[in-house]
């Protein structure tokens, strides 16, 4: 904005000078060339395209109470910036965030796992990070390992409403599966004994426990993890130039990986 404004004022000032010279008898050609120069100056600068982003609180990866919204938020912002975009991120409940992007109220969903169903509604970026998903237990539950989903099916299991946990987990017909608005709600239910297990990422579960004033070490992942999932951004298919935005983001993400910005962000947030 400041660059645009300064350029405009300087160029108009230059034209005004030429107009005064022309009035004193200088050739009209000088004035014409100055006008052309103004046109070229204006067309050589343009506002960066704005994209609206949304996601949910999922600390330590992204959240409205984290520095700069968390390191995944910074990676996404830097990727867009590298391709000439300005981005603004807002936080909401996960189901609301997905709906807003699906309907085109927001442009981009940040930090989503892939599913074939989601690919029907969103354009999916290349992967930007990877995390493990699993079933989280309170230390009072005597369960450290499981060998099948049939074994887990006897327990009351929670998950974030609308979340993808893993392809195999999501396709299994659990009989006592309950949705929650967010991780904090699920961990509180786990603490209170409303559920036995909560499907999520362990770091996120421990962060939620800490925010609730609970002891993070009271929560552990039952082994083995369900799946290693890639995180993506997903662009609404309802907005103009959606595929271009996805492709430009991908190009920007590759650029920040090659120029060192990606590793610098991870180092800044103690992720390396």
N, C-alpha and C positions, 0 to 999 in steps of 0.2 A: 504493500500500500504506500509506504513512504517513498519507495523508489519511483513508483508510478507518479505520485503527486509531485515530487521534485522535478522529474523529467518534464512534466506538463507545464509547470510554472516557468521553468527555464526556457522552454521552446516558445511559449507564447510571448515571453519577454523579448526574445530574439526577434520575433515577427514584429512586435510593436516598434522595436528599434528600426527595422527595415522600412516600416510604414513611414516613420518620421523622415528617414533618409529619402524615400521616394517622394515625399511632399516637397523636399528641398531640391528636387530635380533629378535625383538618381533614377536610372532606368527602371521600368516596370519589371524587367527580367529578374532583377535582384529580389523583388517582392515575390514573384512567382516561384523562384527557387526556394525561398524561405518557406513558402506555403507547402511545397512538395516535401521539404525536410520535416515539417511538422507531421504531415501524413505518414511518412515513413517511420517517424519516432513513435507515433501512436500505435501503428500496427506491429511494431517490433516488440511491444510489451503487452502482456495480457494478464488478467487475473488467473491465478492457479485455480483449477477446478476444485470445488469443495465436495467432499463426500461425508455423509453422516454415518457414523458407526454406532453399534449398540452391542452389548453383551450383558452378562450377569456378574455378580460378585463371586469370584472363584480364586481367592487368595491361596497361595502366593503368586499365582500366574497373572491374574488381573483382578482389580477391585477398586472401588471408589475411595477406599481408605489407604491405598498403597501409594508410594511415591510414583508420581507420573502415571498413575493408574496401573502400575505393575509392568514387569519387563516384557510380557507379550504385547501389551498395549503400545509400548515404546517401539518394539520391533515392527509392528504394523504401521505405526505412524511414520517411522523412518523409511519404510518400504514405499509408502505412498509419496512421501516427500521426495524421494529419489526419482520418482516419475512425474514430478511437477504437480502433485495434488496437495491440498490442505484437508486435514481430517479433524473431525470433532466427535468424541466418544461420550456416549451416555450409558448409564447402567440401569438395568431393569430386572424384573424376574425373568427367568429363562424363557418361559412360555410366551411372555409378552414380547421379549426381544425377538424371538423367532417369528412371531406373528407380524410384528412391525416390518421386518425385512421381507418376509414372504409377500406381504401386501403392498410393498413399495413405499411405506411410510418412512423407513430408513433404508439406506443404500446397502450397508454391509453388516453382517453378523461376524463377530470376532470370537475365535477360539472354539470352533465347533468340530466334533468328530464327524467322520464321513458315514453316510448310509445311502443306500440306493434310493430310499424314499426321499431323503433330503435333496439328492441330486436332481430330482424332478422339479423342485421348487426354487433351487438356487444354482448359480454358477459357482463352481468350487475351485479354489486356488490350489497351487502346489502346497505341499506340507510345510509348515513353518516351525514346528516343534513336536516333540513326542513325549508322552506321559504313560505311566502304567495305571490301569484301572483294576480294582479288586473289590472284595467284600471286606468291609471294616467291622471289627467287633470291639466291644468293651472288654476289658481284662477279666471281668467276672464270668464271661462265657468260656466254657471249657471246650474250645474248638480252635485248633491251630492249623490243621490241614484238612483239605477235602479232596475227594477223588472224582466226584461227578456232580452235576447239577441236581441229580436225583437225591443225593445226600444233602444238598443245601435246601431242597424243596420242603423239608420239615420245619424250616425256620421262617419267621416273619422278617421279610427283607424290604428295606426302603431304597429309594433312588430319587434323584431329582426328576420331577414331572417333565416329560418330554425329552429327557436326556438319552443319548446313546451311551450304553456302557460297553458293549462289544457285540459283534455279530452273533456269536454263539449264545451269549447270555440273553440278548434281546429276543432271540428266536425260541428260547425255552419257555414252556407254559408254566411259569411259577404260580403256585396256587395262592400264595400269601404276599404278593408284591404290592407295595404301597408307594404312591408318589408324594413328594414333598416339594414345597416352593423353592427351597434352596438347601445347601449343605448344612447350614446352621440349624435349620429346622430338623433335618434328619439326624444330626449328631445329638441334638437335645432329646429327640425321641429315643435314640439309642441309650443315652444316659438314663432316661426315665424308665426304660424297660418296655416301651411301647412296641419296639421292634428288636430283633436279635442281631441283625446285620444291616449295614448300609453300603450300597454299591457306589464307590467313588474313588478318587485318588487319595492316597494316604496323606500326602503333604497338605492337601486341601482340607481333609478331615481334621488334622492336627491344628491347622490354622484356625478353623472354625471353633474347635474346642477351646483354644486359647482366648478367642474373642468372647466366648460365652462365659469365661471365667472357670473353665474346667481344666483338669490336668491333661495336657496333650499325650503324655506317656501312658495314660489309661486306655488309649485306643491303638489298635494294631491291625495289620492286614492279615487275613487268613490266607495261608499259602496253598497253591500257587496264585500269582496274579491272574486275573481273567484274561487280560489282553494288553499289549502295548499299542496305544492309539496315537495316530498323528493328529495334530491340531491344524485346522484350516481356517481361512476366512471364507465366507459364503456371501455372494452378491445376489441381490434380488433380481429375479427375471422380469419384474414388473417395471423396472426403471430404464430410461434411455441409455444406450451405450454400455449396457451391463457387461457384455463380453469384452469390450475394450477396457473397461475398468479392471476386470479380472486380469487381462493380459498385461496391462500396465503395472498392476500390483506385482504380478509374477516377475516382470522385468526389474522392477525396483527392488524386490526381495533378493533376486540374484545379484544385483549390483551391490547391495549392502553386505552381502556375504563375501564378495570378492574384494571390496575396498576396506574391509576390517570393521565396519560399523556393527555388524551382527555380533561378533565376538566381543567388541567393546561394551555393548549393552549387557551381554551376559556377565562379563567381568564386573561391570558397575553394580549389578544386582546379585553378585556372589553366586552365579550359576555356572561358573567354570571351575 
